Amino acid sequence: MTKAQPKPQNEKNPEREWFGERHVSPEEKTGLVHDVFASVADSYDVMNDFMSAGVHRLWKDRLVRMIRPRSDQVFLDVAGGTGDIAFRIRAKAGPNTAITVCDINPEMLRVGRDRAINRGWMDDFEWVTGNAECLPIPDASVDVYTIAFGLRNVTHIDRALADAYRVLKPGGRFYCMEFSRVTEPMLRRIYDAYSYSVIPKIGEIVAKDRDSYQYLVESIRKFPPQRELEARMRAAGFDRARHTNLSFGIAAIHEGWKY
């Protein structure tokens, strides 16, 4: 049975009151983020290519290589509506692998289901609408939990980490891939200039939605840097919390174990 999660005692969640650079209530943030992804669902993958010059595909491949998926494992991909991570896991693990894709936004799930059908994968995934802070998933039922470019959009990150720990089996692994802090100062300045000046403009031209991509750029800066997220993972109960920087920290893969 899925249990309601108590509020973690060490919860801080400073990002809960920020929608990008705009100060909002936590309730407002959840609704605003939902609206962003409803707006960008159909153009989300195209925009990821523009935003990262296609490098996000290499990052996702790296993540799945780190996971080393097997068909006897149970996988949960959270905030994975369009299926990018789930499809890679399916391709590596093979048929008859238990893979659930959970997303708070039905429009993102619709895009993912359509993409799966186009690949001939009619019944290879379970598609579930749910909030990362309180997943509709039983306790200790998952071997591998993944969340790629989704954790920064969660209102209460500590609650999501606690619920990830809840649904994992003992010995289960948590993987988060997210935009992070660039480690090289000169590259950081170039990346910041590109992010704030170019990405919203591309969103305006390609997706006809400048505001949503302005938010996505700003949300990266509100997300905790690598070491801080590791500390918050440990506070949620994860052992061996560590990170691997990608492209000098433009993104990072965070990993933790439940023992």
Secondary structure, DSSP 4 states (H G I P E B T S, - for coil): ---PPPPPTT---GGGGEETTEE--HHHHHHHHHHHHHHHGGGHHHHHHHHHTTHHHHHHHHHHHHH---TTSEEEEET-TT-HHHHHHHHHH-TT-EEEEEES-HHHHHHHHHHHHHTT-SSS-EEEE-BTTB-SS-TT-EEEEEEES-GGG-S-HHHHHHHHHHHEEEEEEEEEEEE---SSHHHHHHHHHHHHHTHHHHIIIIIS-HHHHHHHHHHHHHSPPHHHHHHHHHHTT-EEEEEEEETTTTEEEEEEE--
